[in-house]
């Protein structure tokens, strides 16, 4: 044994770091995708049975948004919504395979997309954080208004009465013990023209909204999951305005409850900010999308984090999540037809899906 290896082993022992356990099992192996349209439910249920379950995926996050037949607020139901019976089809299949199903509705940010308002601000324009910013006929980025997606005002006195009705109803129908609130890419917060938010600390506003949602869920013993980008300092890390915050919300990381589960997404590079979240006391999942090489590295990193962590830190390295940013139908088409990317390669969500979960199962089974 070389002197260098001996020194490393001694240092690891002194620091409470242990060698890699054999057959370590990630607590969470998650798959996040848009909820299927009503016509795709049967096929998606088969996909859960034939593809998710055999890969040992144990969490399914479905972006439902306003695509459900809400009874509490029928005015907010989007076109072509899922019925309660269709939701139950997915719930039953997930229960059969011990897959935890978590519904998502984007809260705070992502209340519009390009030139279209989301249902909440369409029906309740008074909740708009930036009513003076009009959606353009032809959306382009960048633009003078800094418009990516609109936000609702977190201090509007009536907004939570509406959104919490939706959250409660969707959790109930999905029989869910957790809810995903999104809360990523929030560019509009604490706007200077907002009569309620103007002049307020953006980190405090963001933390206040996270805490309010978390506390509402906790009253029914439900867990809050969010994306982690707004809690990272975009300037210090060099991650920029998309994967991190450039409007000072990052300080909210020290203001929110530690039982919020963080999805730390990086799609082009395997940045290791999961360590930061874990050291702050949060359970964190590393999230990928459509780059299989990046995904493999991220999986290896997560196993390494867990293998070299102290007993106190290891549970915070919660696992891996693949995110899919297309409809369930188009993803399944690509998956079953082995479609290539635009350049004829394999930088696709469906190929990454195969690579990622194969790699997880390989490392879990290794001696």
Number of C-alpha atoms within 10 A of each C-alpha: 5 6 8 9 10 11 11 11 15 13 12 16 12 10 11 13 17 16 13 15 15 12 13 16 16 18 15 18 22 24 22 21 19 21 25 25 19 16 12 15 19 14 14 21 20 13 13 19 16 11 14 23 17 10 17 18 21 18 20 21 23 20 22 20 24 23 22 25 19 21 12 13 13 11 13 23 19 16 10 13 18 22 14 14 10 19 19 14 14 22 20 15 16 21 12 11 16 14 21 20 25 25 25 26 21 19 26 26 23 22 21 20 14 16 15 15 17 19 18 23 19 15 12 15 14 16 21 23 28 21 16 10 12 11 19 12 9 7 14 12 10 9 10 7 11 11 21 23 20 28 26 25 27 25 18 16 10 13 18 20 9 14 18 15 14 21 22 16 17 25 20 11 16 20 18 17 18 23 26 24 23 21 22 22 21 25 22 22 26 25 17 13 13 18 13 16 19 13 12 13 16 21 22 20 19 27 22 17 20 24 17 15 20 21 16 17 20 15 9 11 11 16 21 25 24 21 21 27 27 28 24 26 21 21 14 11 12 10 17 15 18 15 22 28 26 18 18 19 25 23 19 20 21 14 15 18 16 14 14 18 22 26 27 25 26 22 17 13 14 19 18 16 18 26 19 12 24 20 14 14 19 23 23 28 28 28 25 30 25 22 20 22 16 19 29 19 15 23 23 14 17 21 22 15 20 25 19 17 22 15 13 10 18 15 18 25 27 23 23 29 29 25 21 19 13 12 15 19 18 11 19 16 12 16 18 9 10 13 16 15 14 9 7 8 10 18 17 21 23 26 21 23 25 14 16 28 24 15 17 23 15 12 18 16 12 10 10
